[in-house]
Amino acid sequence: MARSHIAAALAVSFLGLLVTFHLISHFGLPDLGFFHFTDNLKEATTAPDQIPFGPAAPQSPALNDEPAYLLGVGKADITGPVVEINLMGYADPNQVGSGLRQRLYSRAFIVGEVENPERRSVYLVLDTQSGDTAVRHGILEGLKELGSDYSIYGKGNVAVTGTHSHSGPGAWLNYLLPQITSKGFDQQSYRAIVDGALLSIKRAHKSLAPGYLSVAETQIHDANINRSPFAYLANPEKERAEYPYDVDKTMTMLKFQNAEDGENIGVLTWFPVHGTSMLGNNTLISGDNKGVAAMLFEKDIGSSGEGHKDFVAGFSQANVGDSSPNVLGAYCEDGSGEKCNFEDSTCGAGKNKMCHGRGPMFRQKDQGASSCFEIGRRQYVGAKALYLAMITNSIPLKGPVRSFHTYRDFSSMIIQHPNGSLVTTCPAALGYSFAAGTTDGPGAFDFKQNNTGSPNANPVWSLVRNFLREPSETQKACHAPKPILLDVGEIERPYLWTPNIVDIQLLRIGQLLIIVSPGEATTMAGRRWKESIARSASALSRSPDEYHNTKPPIVVLGGPANSYTHYIATEEEYNIQRYEGASTLYGPHTLNAYINITTSLLPFLHADTPSNKHPPPGPTPPINTNISYNFNFAVRYDRAPFFKKFGQVLMDVLPAYRRGDTARATFVGANPRNNLRLERTYVAVEHFRHGEWKRVRDDGDWDLVMRWRRTSTILGTSEVEVSWEVGVDDDGVGRGLYRLRYYGDRKVFGSGVVKGFEGVSGVFRIE
């Protein structure tokens, strides 16, 4: 809830907010990109290609080599409220959480120098839509409270990235625009992420030990496509000819190995594919396809003995902007079966609403779950093949651990264009094609992509825009050819709608440079950025062995991270004004600004840079956690129906099931928001073995699902359905006796005390 000291601001902005919330709550927004299984773990039909860096990749480090780094990995639960909170990704106010398919996690990777332990970096991979200004601030403040042991971690060396899942709870972001469809800022949702991220860092910190790092690449050909190929084709033909695909197929893997026993403790990968496998009609919380990939990899290593029992697998995003997991392409779901228009992704009479991308299992009417599992499985299969190949074919990392972080105001930055002229960035603004959405999640009304100049959308939208803020002629000229729909960077009532102050961060681990990108770089934007960093780093090397004969150095891009600045398109793609260009906040020179700043700061990553030398911190962004509105009301009470008790079975399981069946039971339930059950579970499958019941499934498993349904708001009654898709993920499942268990927590009427309870289904047999 809003604090009393912002009552004046609330009064001033109430009318504007009321109109805005009403319009968006009634009609919804498109997939804003920011807002925005059924197979065994068999090998891929086509084996990925392992690609060494340079002319020949040396072997992995031998155990008798001197340990190169201090390494630690950790994982913790960040699952927020799974019901009654809008999902963060598609910006559809009707997409409200109704249950849980898979818990969300923070995975922490710490790398430090053995001889200089104060030289460290932390890379977080969160199962969230992105990093965020408020979340990062909360993590940094929490680290300060952990004591002197953690004082080494701070703004300069902690990177907070998101997997870009569109299937997690929202209401945790710092700025107003993404808060609109989630009805504000919810402290429970926010604290789950911050506290879980801190716990993962603590676990990684406590596991620190000397070890080795090695890096390698592979190609995964069947897990992504480019969803805006028309815009990609606007890039220079000569540049496009340097690459075999219009989307990056490369997965880069960093392997963490303990020095004492040679055991592998984790991997960190980068591969670009949108977290939009789960569709806009899905209301179950999950980590989307990267959550699946991480789950499969960790399960495999844990059961095979090919790594530590607490092995951590981080599947980080890369230049994700125009990538899509809907690998069969975009088709018109209007009965025609035709492909969508190539230029603007419309169907029929020029409307985009029926244009949808198709995942590999699109015929399964399961809100995208089967396609999501399959795209995750394909990433896992490629990653596992690369992991095994790295035993003999990888590059050992050697050299310093360095990092820098600074803030820059992108609202009016003067930079040098590649042609030598001076150009400027602009206050943040979103174009009309932003409202058209993408083929992963199309928008409504008459917006469409590839919309430059004078937009042909209904003129009522100009009235809505001008009611919020009419962009000045200077702003229009700065963003041209983008027709501005929302001048978000210049709206400060009741607080900023989007960031103008942007995180700039790079990490270095030996020969590896990591761009920590706050926005979703498109395929070509990411390529240009990485190549600029590699080229500049090589040119600025102060000694021949600065990067241990790896020239140019290895560069990866991870994000969206630290904050969320929407998209980063090339200037050529920007001029096309499809969704990605319209969502590039700071004008046509946004990418050049990122490249200019990061390359100019590369000397801070040199091996001989003193530990106390950092770039100027720059302007501080606002933290809105204590002034944000919240219209997500707390749970008031729970009650069982008359003549029933909490946990009682309302609909029981059948006596027997076979593989491919779904076992279901429904219980008298309570609101899951009463207790997030972090590091625990809401539901479980138990197997009767050796005279006792043993848990074989919980919330961390893809095939076990909890669905919650409110049956009476006034009476406070609800039901929970537990369903197990038998044999989808067949680890540990054999013939025998099983049962389903539900763990609930009810809020007592009047006192507000929360009390736990349990429910158990009847016994059934798997045949």
N, C-alpha and C positions, 0 to 999 in steps of 0.2 A: 504494500500500500504506500501511497505517496506520503511524505512527511508533511507536518503542518506548516513548516517554514517555506514551502513552495506554493502555498495557497494563492499568493498573488500571481505567480506565474501561471497557475492553473486557471485562474479567472480570465487572464488575458488571452490564453490560447484555447479555451474550452470550445468556442464556437468552431474554430478551424479544425480542431481535433475531432469534434463530434461529426462534422461533415465527412472528414477523411475516413474515420473509423467506420461510419455508416456505409459509405460507398464500398470500401474494401471488404467489410464484413458481409455485405449483401452480395456483392458480385465476385469477390475474391481477386487475387492477382495471379498472373501466370507463374510458371516455373521461373524463378528469378535467378536460378543458378546458384546464388548465394543462399537465397531463401531456401534460391536453388540450392530340382535338387535331386535332384532325383537321380544321381549317378554315383557309382562307386568311386573310390579313390584310385581309379586306374590311370595308367599313363595316357598322355595326350596322344591323339592319333598321329600327329606330326611332332617329332621331338624338337624342342627349341634348339637354336644354334647358340653355342657358347662362343662369345667373341672376346678374345683377349684385347687389352689395351696395348697399342704400339705393335711393333713387328712381331714380337713373341712374348707371351706372358710367362714370367718366371714361376716356379713352384711356390706353394704356400710355405710359410715359415716353419722351419724345423724346431722341435721342442728344445733343442740345446742352444738355439739362438738367444741372444739377450732380449728379455721382454721389452717390447717397444712402448707399451702404454699401460696406464692404469685404467681398468675397465670395470663397469658395473651396469647391470640391467635390472629393471623392475617393472612390475605390472600391478595395476590396481583398478578396482571397479569405480566407474563414474556414472552409472545408470541413474538418471534423474527420475522425475515422476513419469510413469508409463501410461497414465490415464489423465484425461481432462486438461491436457496441455497440448497446444498446437504443435505439430511436428515442424522442425526447422529445415526448410529446403525448398518446397514447392510454393510456399506462401499462399496456401489455400486455407482460409479460415475454417473450412469444414473438415479439414484433415486433422482431427483431434485424436490423441492417443487413446487406444482402447485395450492395450495389453502389451505383452512382451514375447518376442520371438528369440531374442538373443541379447544378453547383457553387453553393455558398452564398457570399454576399458581405456585407460591411459597406459601407454608403454613408454618407459623412460630408458634412455641410453646415455651413459656418462662415459666420456673419454678424457683422460688426463695424462700429463707427462709423468713418467716414473721419477725422474730426478727433480722436477719442479712441480709438485702436486698442486700448487696454486693455479697452474695452467690447466684449466678444465673447461669442457663444454657439455651442456645438457641438451639433448634433442628429444622432445616429447612428440609422440604420435597419439593423438586423441581420436576416439571414434565419434567425432563431432563434424558438423558442417564446415568449420574453419577454426583457426585461432581467433582470439578476440582481445580487444584492448582491456576490458574489465577483467576477463579471465586471467590474462597474463599479469595484470596488476595484482590480483588476488593471490596468485601463485608466488609472486615476488615478495609480497607482504608476509605471506605464510612462511616462506623460507627464512625471513628475518626473525620470526618468532621461534624457530626451531633451535636457535642457539648458535654458539660460535663455530661448531663443526660445519654448519651450513652457510656461514658467511661468505664462503668462496663462490657461492652461486648468486648471480645477480643479473641486472638488466643486460649486461654485455655478453653473457655466455649462456643464457637460457632461451631456447627457441621452442615456441609452442605452435605446433602444426595440427591441422585437422585432416582426417581422411576424406572429408567432403561427403560424408553420408547424408542423405536426405531423409533418413528414417529415425532420427533421434529427437528427443523432446527439445523444444525451443524455449524462448523467454529468458535467455541468459546473456544476450548481447548488449553491448554498451550504448549503441546509438538507436535513435528512435525508429528509423525506417523498418528494420527487421523486427522491431517490437510490435508493430501495428497488428499483424495477423496473429501474433501470439498473445495478444491482449496485455502487452506490457512486459515487465521484468519480474521474474519469479525467483526469490531468494533460494528456495529449495532446489530448483533446477540449477542455478548458478553454483551453489555450495557443493553440490554433488560432483561437479566437474573440478572445481578448485581443490576440494579436499582429496578427491581421488588422485588428481595429478600430483599433489604433494606427497601422498602416500607412495606413489610409484617412484618418485625421486628418492624418498627415504629408503625404500627397498633397494634401489639401484646403488645408493650411496653406501649402504651397509654391506653390499656384496662386492665393493671395490677390491680388486686384486690385480696384480701384474698379468698382462696378457698380450695377445697378438691381434692385429687387424689385417684383413686382406680384402681385396675388392675385385669384382669381375662383373661381366655383363652377359646377358642372353637376349634373344629375340623371342617375343611372344606375339604370334601373328593373329590369334583368333579371339582376343579379349577386348579390342577397342576398334572404333572407326572414327573418322572425322564427321561431325554432325553439321558443319558449315563449310563444305568443300567449295562452294561458290566464292565465299570470302577468301579462302585459302588461295584460290587461283588468281586473286588480285596481286599476290606477291610476285616479285620479278621472276620471269621464267628461268633465268640463269640460276637464281638462288634455289628455286624449286628443283632444278635438275640435279642438285647436289644430294638429294635425298630420294630414296626409293619409295617412300610412302608419304601420304599427306597427313599422317599422324605418327607420333613416335611409337615404335614397337619395342624399344629397348627397356629392359629392366636391369637396373644396377643394384648389386648386392654388396653390402658391407658385413663381413662375418666377424663375430667376436669369439675369441678362443682364449681359454684360461691357460696360463703358462705352466702352472704347477703340474696339472694332470693331462693337459692337452684337450680337455673337454670343451666342446663348443657351448657357449652360454646364450647366444642370440644371433639374430640377423636383422639388419635394417635394409629395406629395399625401397627403390623409387621406380614407379611406373604410372603413366597417366591414363586414368579411366574414371569417368564421372561416377559418383555414388548415387546413380539414379536407376539402378536395376529394379529396386522396389518402386512401384508406380505411385502416382499421386493419389490413388484411391486406397493405398495401404495405410493402416492405422496401428500397426504393430511395431514396436521399437526394435531396431536391429542396427548392426554396424554395416549394413549393405554388403556389397561384394568384397570390399577389403576386410571387413569384419569376418566374412566367411574364410577368405584366404588365410588370415592370421590364425583363426581357430583350427583349420585343417592342418596347417604347418605345425603349430604347437602340439596338437594331439599326436601327430605322426612322430615327431621327435620324442615326445614324452613316452610313447608306447614302444618305439623301436630301439631306444637306447643309443641313438645317434647324436645325443647331446645331453645337456644337463636336465634334470627332472623339472626344473623351473625355467626351462628355455623360453625366451621371449622373442616373438617374431613381429617386427613392425613393418607394416605395408603402407608406406608413405606415398602421398600424391606427388606428381611431377608437374609438367606443363599440361595441365588438365583442361584448360579453357574450352577448347572445341572438340574434346574427345567425348565419346559416348560408349556405354556398354551395350547399346542396342544394335548389335553387330549385323543384323539382317537388313538394316536400312530403314528409311522412313516411308510409310505407306498411308494412303487415305483410308480411314476407317469409316467410310460412308457407303460401303457396299460395292464400290467400283473396283477395289483391289489395286488401284493404280498407285504408282509412286508419286510422292508429293512433288510439287513444282520445284525444280532445282534451284532457282534464284531466290525464292522467298518462302519456300516450305508451306505453300497453300494448297488447298484442294477445291475442286468444283468452281464456285463463283468467287474465287479469290479469298477464301476464308481459311484461317490456319487451325481452327479448333479441332478439326478431324485429322490433322496430320500427326501421326505418332510413330516414334521409333519402335522397332521390334527387336526384342531380345531373342536369344537362341531358343528359348522354350515359350515363345509368346502365345502359343495356342493353349497353354495351361492357364485357366482362369483363376489365378491364385495371387493376384495383386503384384505379380512379378517375382514371387518367391523362388520358383524353379529356375528362372533365368538368372536371378541373383546368385543362387547357389552355384550354377554352372559357370558364370563369369568369375566368381571367386575361386572355384575349383581350377579353372584354367590358369589363373595367376599362381595358385599354389603348385600346380604340376610343373610350370616353368621354373618357379623358384626352387622347388625341391631338386629338379634336375641340375640346376646351376649350383646349388649347395653341394651336391655330391661331386660335381665336376671340379669344384674349387679345392678339393683335396690335393689335386696335382696341377691345377691350372688357374692361378690367380696372381694378383700383384700384392705383395706384402707392403703395408703402409709403414713409412718411416719418416720421422721429422716432427716438427713442432705442432703443438696444439695452440691455435690462436682464434680469436673472435673479435668482432666489434659490433656495436649497436649504436644507432643514433636515430633521432627523429628529424624529419624534414617537412616543412609546410609546402604541400604541393599546390596550393591555391594560386600561387603567382610566382613560380620559379622560372628564372631565365636560364636557359641552357643553350649549348651549341648544337645545332642540327648536324647530321652527317654531311650535309652539303656545305657546311661552314657558316651558315647564317645563324643569327640568334633568334630563338623562338621561346615561347612561354607556355607553361602549364596553366590550368584554369581551376577556379573553384569547382568542386564536384558537381556533376549534373548527369542525369540519365535521359537517354533519348526515347523517342516513341517506340522504336523496335524492342526496347527493354520490356515493354508491356506485351509484346507479341509472344514472349517466351521462346522455347526451343522445341525441337522435335522430341526431346525427352519429357517435356511438359509444356504443351502449347498454352498460350493465353486465350483470353476471351475477346468478345466484341470484334471490332474491325481493325485492330492493330495487326501489322504484319512485319516480317523481317525485310531487310534490304529497303529501308525507308529513309531516303535522304531528301534534302531540300524541303519543300513545303509538304508536310505529311497529309495524306488523304484520309486520315481517320476522322471520325465524327467531330465537328467543331466544338461540341460540348466539352471535349477533353481540354481544349485550350482555355475554356472558362474555368474548369476545375484547376488547371495549372496556375492560371493567373490569380485565382482565389488564394492559393497557398503562397505563391510568390511568382510574379512575372519576371522572367529573366531580362536583364538589361541588354541593350544593343551590344555593349562590350562583351558580355557573357556569351551572347549568341555568336558573335564573330569569333570569339576564342574557341568555341566548340565546333564551329562549322567544319564539315557539312552536317553535323548532328543536329536535328531538330529537337530542341529540349522539351521534354515532357515534365520532368521534375527537377527543379533547380535546388537539389538537396543540400549542396554544399554551402548555400547562402541562407538556409532556413534555420534559425536558431530558437524558434519558439516550439515547444517549451524548453527544448534543449536540442543540440545538434542532431540532424537526421543521419548523416554519414560523416566519416572522418575526412578532414583535410590534412591533418597531421599524420604522417605515415611512418611506420617502422622501416628502417633500413638495417639489415643484418646479414653478415656473412660469417661462416665458420670455416676453419681450416684444420684438417687432420692430416699431417704429412703432405702427400701428393694430392689429397682430395679436398676440393673446395665446394662448400655447400651454400648455394643461394637460398636464403630464407625469404620467400616471396609472400607479401601480404595479399596479393591478388592472384586471380586465376589467369596465368599466362597461357595464351594460345600456343599451339604447336610451334609455329614459326617464331612467335615472340620469345618463347623459351629457348629455341635454338639460337637466335641472335644474341640473347642475353648470355647464355652459357659460353658461346664462342667468343664474345667480347671479353668476358672474364678470363677465359683461358689464354687468349691472345695477349691481353694486357698483363696478366700475371707472368707470362713467359718473358715479355719485354722488360718488365720491371725487376726481374730476378737479379739479386745482388751477387750471386755466385753461380757457377755452372751447375752445382749440385743442389741448388735451392729446392728442387722438386725431385731429387734423387734420380736424375736422368729420365724422368717421366715428363716428356715435353710434347705437347702442352700438358699442364696438369689436368687431372680428371675433375670435371665439374658436373654437379647435379643440382637440380632445382627442386626444393620442397615447399609445399604450401597447399592451400592458403594458410598463412601463419601470422601469429602475433596480433594482428588486427584483421579486418576484412575490408579490402578496398575494391571488391567486385572483380572486374576483368582487366586484363592487360593485352590489348590487341596490337598488331603492327599498324603502322600508319596507313598502309595500303588496305588492310582489313577494316580499319576504322572508317575509311572513306566509303566502304560498301554499306555500312550501317545495318548489318545483321545484328542479332542479339548481342554477340560478344563485343562488337564495336560500340553499340549503343550503351553498353554497360561498362565501357572503359571510362572511368570517372573524370579524369583530369584533362581530357581533350586529346587531340591527335598525337601529341608529343609525349604521352604518358610513358611509353616504353623507353624512348630515348632518355627521359629524365631518370628512370631507374638505372639504365646502363651508365649514364654519365656519373651519377653519384657513386654507385658501387665500384666502378673502375677507378675513380679518383681516390677512393679510400683503401684500395688494395695494399698500399705500403704498411698499413696497420697489421697486416697478416704476415709480414716478413719474419723470418726466423730470428733476426737480431733486434726486433722491436722490443723495447723495455716493457715489462709487465704493467707499469704505471702509465703508459702512454695510450690514450684513447682519443677518438674523435670527439668534438664538442657534443654534448648531449642533445642539443637542439631544443625546440619548444616542447612543452609537456602537453600531451593530449588530455582532455577532460575525462574524469572518471564519473560515470553517471549512476553508479549502483545505489546511491542513497537518495537520488532525486528522481529516479525513473518511476513512471506510473506502473501500477499493477492492478489489472481487473480480473485476475485469476484468484477467485475467492477460496479461502481455506476450507478444508473438510469440517463440517459442523458436528456431525455425529453419524454413527452407524447403528442400525437395528436389524435384528433378524425378523423375518415374517412371523405372523402369529402362529403359534404352535410349532415353530421351528427353532433350531439353535444354530449358532455360527459353526461352519464346517460340516454341517449335515449334508449328506448326499441327496441331491434332488433328482439327478438322472445318473444311473450307474453304468458301468462298463458292461460289455457283452461277456459271455463266458470264455470266448476264444477269438483270436485274431491270427492272421497270416501276414507275412511280409507284404508291404504295400497297403495294408489297412491302416485306419486311424482309430486308435483307442481313445474314447472320450468319457469324461465324467463331469457333471456340473454340481457345484457346491453352493451352499449359502455363504455368501462372501461379504467382504468389507472393502472399503476404498484403499487401494494399494498406496495412495499418497500418505497414509498414516505412518508408514514405515517403508523406506526405500529398500530395506534389507540388503544394504551394500555389503559386498563380500560374502553374501549368503544367497538364498534362493527363495522364490515364491512357490515353485512347484518342483516335483521330483518324480522320477520313475524308480521303483524299488524292485529288486530281483531276489527271489527266495533261493538262497544257496547255502549249503552246509548248515542247515538248521537255523538260519537267521536271514533277516531282510537287509540287503545291501543296496545303497543308492548307485544307480548306473546312469542316470540322467539328471540334469538340473538346468537352471536358467541359462547356463553358458552353452547349451547344446541347441543346434539349429532346429532339430526335429521335435522339440518339446515346446509347446506354445501355451501361454496363458491369455485368455480373453476375459475381460471384465465388462459387466453390463449393469448400469443403474436401472433398477426396476421401479423405484419410487423416490423422487427427490424429497417429497414432504416426509415420508416415513423413514427415509435414510436406508432403504433396503437395496441390496445388489446381489448379483450372482457372478460366480467365476467358473468358466469352463476350462478344464485342463485337457489338452489333446496331444497325443503322441503319434507321430507319423512313423509307424513301425518299419524299420529297415531302410529309411532314407539315408541315415548315417549309421551304418551297421556295426560300428565299433562296440564290442562287448555285448551284443544282442544274440542270444541263442534260444533254443527251445526251453520252455520252463514256465514257472509261475511268476507273475508280475502284479504290481498294483500302482496306482497313482496317489500322490500325496500333495496336499495344498497347505501352505503356511500363510495364515492371514493375521491381520492386526486391525482391531476395531477401536473406534473412538467412542467412549462411553458418553451417553447423553447427559448433559448437565455439567459433569466434572471435567470433561475433555480428556480424561486419562486414556491412554492407549494400552490395550491388553491384547496379547497374542492368543491365537488358537490354531488348531490344526484340523484337517479333514482327510480321510483316507477312503479310497474307493474299495469296491469289492476286488477279489482276486480274479485274474484272468490268465489264460494260458496262451503262449505264443507257440504255434504249431509249425 
